[in-house]
Amino acid sequence: MRIATFNVNNVVRRLPNLLAWLAATRPDVVCLQELKVAEPDFPADALAEAGYAAVWRGQRSWNGVAILARGAEPVPTRAELPGDPDDRQPRYVEAAVRGVLVASLYAPNGNPQPGPKFDYKLAWMDRLRAHAAGLLAAGVPVVLAGDWNVAPEPRDVYPTRSYDDNALVQPGPRAAFAGFLADGWTDALRRLEPEAVFYTFWDYRRNRWERDAGMRLDHLLLSPEAARRLRRGGVDRAARGEPDASDHAPAWIELAPR
């Protein structure tokens, strides 16, 4: 079972890129982020023609998350992150697919910091951790996949000082991410490549793609039941080099059958 996460950075504008990648790699489940489209305008029909059913939460111009399933109907289990009834930003959706509970998440960026956006980022991650604790307690295979907007370690950022003040690398978000691992979640790609340096995001500015000046922001965290089934994983870097590509590349894992 191949599960991928992909910050598509506007699902309508980059629909040709998405469909080409789906046809080439045929993942079983795809978690999308940054849809940037109102819910009625989500391209469900085009994705269905490609063999993927979907659940999604949209927002015009900003945010938005979705879960795609190839040859299966994702069963929605949650359409928002609990803990703040006033939060209207669509950043979390959850569904069961073929016996695995999958969440697509788009954590807040948090810039500029310090400030209210950074405070919201930390509070949102606290809410996610609290909800994730309940998922762990359920004892089922769970995958938390998405753009976490955290580079967990210094090696997850290309050598530079230009990001020193960026919210993505501050001690608070890094500590929050480490808290998930302490709770029992597995950073799947880091487990598979414990010593490697690799990235999932390259900013459009300053020729960062051409210089391989990237960051590792997209992560798949696995519950113990899912981690026991982990076999392979990687980053589809080639997708970032396509014309009009997202600034993220898809990251993926494969789970062995139960």
C-alpha positions as CSV (number, residue, x, y, z in Angstrom):
1,M,0.0,0.0,0.0
2,R,1.7,3.2,-1.2
3,I,0.7,6.3,0.7
4,A,2.0,9.7,-0.5
5,T,1.8,13.3,0.7
6,F,1.9,16.2,-1.8
7,N,1.6,19.9,-1.2
8,V,0.2,20.6,-4.6
9,N,0.1,24.4,-4.2
10,N,-3.1,25.0,-6.1
11,V,-4.9,21.9,-7.2
12,V,-6.6,23.5,-10.2
13,R,-3.6,25.3,-11.6
14,R,-1.4,22.2,-11.2
15,L,-4.0,19.6,-12.1
16,P,-2.0,18.5,-15.2
17,N,1.1,18.0,-13.0
18,L,-0.9,16.1,-10.4
19,L,-2.6,13.8,-13.0
20,A,0.8,13.1,-14.7
21,W,2.4,12.2,-11.4
22,L,-0.6,9.9,-10.4
23,A,-0.4,8.1,-13.8
24,A,3.4,7.6,-13.4
25,T,3.5,6.4,-9.8
26,R,0.0,5.1,-9.1
27,P,-0.1,5.6,-5.3
28,D,-2.9,3.9,-3.4
29,V,-3.6,6.9,-1.2
30,V,-2.6,10.6,-1.6
31,C,-2.8,13.3,0.9
32,L,-2.9,16.7,-0.7
33,Q,-2.4,20.1,0.9
34,E,-2.7,23.8,-0.1
35,L,-5.5,23.2,-2.5
36,K,-6.3,26.9,-2.8
37,V,-9.8,26.2,-4.2
38,A,-13.3,26.6,-2.9
39,E,-14.9,23.3,-2.1
40,P,-17.3,23.3,-5.1
41,D,-14.4,23.8,-7.5
42,F,-12.3,20.9,-6.3
43,P,-11.6,18.8,-9.5
44,A,-13.3,15.6,-8.2
45,D,-14.5,14.5,-11.7
46,A,-11.1,14.7,-13.3
47,L,-9.6,12.8,-10.4
48,A,-12.4,10.2,-10.6
49,E,-11.6,9.7,-14.3
50,A,-8.0,9.0,-13.2
51,G,-9.3,6.3,-10.8
52,Y,-9.3,8.3,-7.6
53,A,-12.2,9.0,-5.2
54,A,-11.7,11.9,-2.8
55,V,-12.7,13.6,0.4
56,W,-11.6,17.2,0.8
57,R,-11.9,20.5,2.6
58,G,-11.4,23.6,0.5
59,Q,-11.0,27.4,0.9
60,R,-10.7,29.9,-1.9
61,S,-7.1,31.1,-2.4
62,W,-5.8,29.6,0.8
63,N,-5.2,26.3,2.7
64,G,-7.3,23.2,1.9
65,V,-6.6,19.5,2.3
66,A,-7.8,16.3,0.6
67,I,-7.4,12.5,0.6
68,L,-7.4,10.6,-2.6
69,A,-7.9,6.8,-2.8
70,R,-7.2,4.7,-5.9
71,G,-9.9,2.1,-6.6
72,A,-11.5,2.6,-3.2
73,E,-13.8,5.0,-1.4
74,P,-12.2,6.8,1.5
75,V,-14.5,6.8,4.5
76,P,-14.4,10.2,6.2
77,T,-13.8,10.1,9.9
78,R,-13.1,13.8,10.7
79,A,-13.3,17.0,8.7
80,E,-11.5,19.3,11.1
81,L,-9.0,19.3,13.9
82,P,-10.7,19.4,17.3
83,G,-9.8,21.8,20.1
84,D,-10.9,25.2,18.8
85,P,-14.5,25.6,17.6
86,D,-13.6,29.0,16.2
87,D,-10.9,27.8,13.9
88,R,-12.2,28.0,10.3
89,Q,-9.0,27.2,8.4
90,P,-9.3,23.9,6.6
91,R,-6.0,22.3,7.6
92,Y,-7.0,18.7,8.5
93,V,-9.1,15.9,7.1
94,E,-9.1,12.3,8.1
95,A,-10.4,9.1,6.4
96,A,-10.2,5.3,6.6
97,V,-8.8,3.6,3.5
98,R,-8.4,-0.1,3.2
99,G,-7.9,-0.6,6.9
100,V,-5.6,2.3,7.5
101,L,-6.6,5.6,9.1
102,V,-5.0,8.4,7.1
103,A,-4.9,12.1,8.0
104,S,-3.9,14.8,5.5
105,L,-2.7,17.9,7.4
106,Y,-1.4,21.3,6.5
107,A,0.2,22.9,9.6
108,P,0.3,26.7,9.8
109,N,3.5,28.4,8.5
110,G,3.8,30.7,11.5
111,N,5.6,33.6,9.8
112,P,6.4,36.2,10.8
113,Q,7.6,35.3,14.2
114,P,7.2,36.2,16.9
115,G,3.5,37.2,16.6
116,P,0.0,35.9,16.4
117,K,0.6,33.6,13.4
118,F,3.5,31.9,15.2
119,D,1.3,31.6,18.3
120,Y,-1.4,30.0,16.2
121,K,1.1,27.6,14.7
122,L,2.2,26.3,18.2
123,A,-1.4,26.1,19.4
124,W,-2.4,24.2,16.3
125,M,0.4,21.7,16.8
126,D,-0.6,21.2,20.4
127,R,-4.2,20.5,19.3
128,L,-2.9,18.0,16.7
129,R,-0.8,16.2,19.3
130,A,-3.7,15.9,21.7
131,H,-5.9,14.5,18.9
132,A,-3.1,12.2,17.8
133,A,-2.8,10.8,21.3
134,G,-6.3,9.5,21.0
135,L,-5.5,7.9,17.7
136,L,-2.5,6.1,19.3
137,A,-4.7,4.9,22.1
138,A,-7.0,3.3,19.6
139,G,-4.3,0.8,18.6
140,V,-4.9,0.9,14.9
141,P,-2.6,1.7,11.9
142,V,-2.6,5.5,11.4
143,V,-0.6,7.7,9.1
144,L,-0.4,11.4,9.8
145,A,0.8,12.8,6.4
146,G,1.3,16.3,5.2
147,D,3.1,19.5,5.1
148,W,4.1,20.0,8.7
149,N,5.9,23.3,8.1
150,V,8.7,22.1,10.4
151,A,12.3,21.2,9.5
152,P,12.9,18.9,12.4
153,E,16.7,19.1,12.5
154,P,19.4,21.5,11.2
155,R,20.3,18.9,8.5
156,D,16.8,19.2,7.2
157,V,17.7,22.7,5.9
158,Y,20.3,23.4,3.3
159,P,23.4,25.1,4.7
160,T,22.4,28.8,5.1
161,R,21.8,31.5,7.7
162,S,18.9,33.0,5.7
163,Y,16.3,30.9,7.5
164,D,17.6,31.6,11.1
165,D,14.6,33.8,11.9
166,N,12.0,31.6,10.0
167,A,9.2,30.0,12.0
168,L,10.0,26.6,10.3
169,V,13.2,26.2,12.2
170,Q,12.5,27.7,15.6
171,P,13.0,25.7,18.8
172,G,9.2,25.7,19.6
173,P,8.0,24.0,16.4
174,R,11.0,21.6,16.5
175,A,10.2,20.7,20.1
176,A,6.5,20.1,19.1
177,F,7.5,17.8,16.3
178,A,9.9,15.9,18.6
179,G,7.0,15.5,21.1
180,F,5.1,13.4,18.5
181,L,8.1,11.1,18.3
182,A,8.4,10.9,22.1
183,D,4.7,9.9,22.2
184,G,5.4,6.9,19.9
185,W,5.0,8.2,16.4
186,T,7.6,7.2,13.8
187,D,9.0,9.6,11.3
188,A,8.9,7.1,8.4
189,L,11.3,8.6,5.9
190,R,13.9,9.4,8.7
191,R,13.6,5.8,9.9
192,L,14.3,4.5,6.4
193,E,17.2,7.0,5.8
194,P,18.6,7.7,9.3
195,E,21.8,9.3,8.0
196,A,20.7,10.9,4.7
197,V,20.2,14.5,3.8
198,F,17.2,15.0,1.6
199,Y,14.5,17.6,1.0
200,T,10.9,17.9,0.0
201,F,10.6,21.7,-0.6
202,W,12.5,24.1,-2.6
203,D,11.4,27.8,-2.6
204,Y,10.8,29.4,-6.0
205,R,13.1,32.3,-5.1
206,R,16.9,32.6,-5.4
207,N,17.2,29.6,-7.7
208,R,16.8,27.3,-4.8
209,W,15.7,24.3,-6.9
210,E,18.5,24.7,-9.3
211,R,21.0,24.9,-6.3
212,D,19.3,22.0,-4.4
213,A,18.8,24.6,-1.6
214,G,15.9,22.8,0.0
215,M,14.1,21.9,3.3
216,R,12.5,18.8,4.6
217,L,9.0,19.9,5.6
218,D,6.7,17.1,4.4
219,H,6.5,14.1,6.7
220,L,4.6,10.9,7.2
221,L,4.3,9.9,10.9
222,L,3.2,6.4,11.6
223,S,1.5,4.8,14.6
224,P,3.3,1.6,16.0
225,E,0.8,-0.6,14.1
226,A,1.6,1.2,10.8
227,A,5.4,1.4,11.5
228,R,5.6,-2.3,11.8
229,R,4.5,-2.6,8.2
230,L,6.8,0.1,6.8
231,R,8.9,-1.3,3.9
232,R,10.0,1.5,1.5
233,G,9.8,5.2,1.0
234,G,11.2,8.2,-0.8
235,V,10.7,11.6,-2.4
236,D,9.7,12.0,-6.0
237,R,12.1,14.8,-6.7
238,A,11.5,14.8,-10.5
239,A,8.0,16.2,-10.0
240,R,9.6,19.4,-8.6
241,G,11.5,19.9,-11.8
242,E,8.5,19.8,-14.1
243,P,7.2,23.0,-15.8
244,D,4.9,25.0,-13.5
245,A,5.6,22.6,-10.7
246,S,4.6,23.0,-7.0
247,D,7.5,24.1,-4.8
248,H,7.1,20.8,-3.0
249,A,7.8,17.3,-4.2
250,P,5.7,14.3,-3.2
251,A,6.9,12.1,-0.4
252,W,5.7,8.5,-0.1
253,I,6.0,5.3,1.8
254,E,4.9,1.7,1.2
255,L,3.3,-0.5,3.9
256,A,3.3,-4.3,3.7
257,P,-0.1,-6.1,3.8
258,R,-1.5,-6.9,7.2
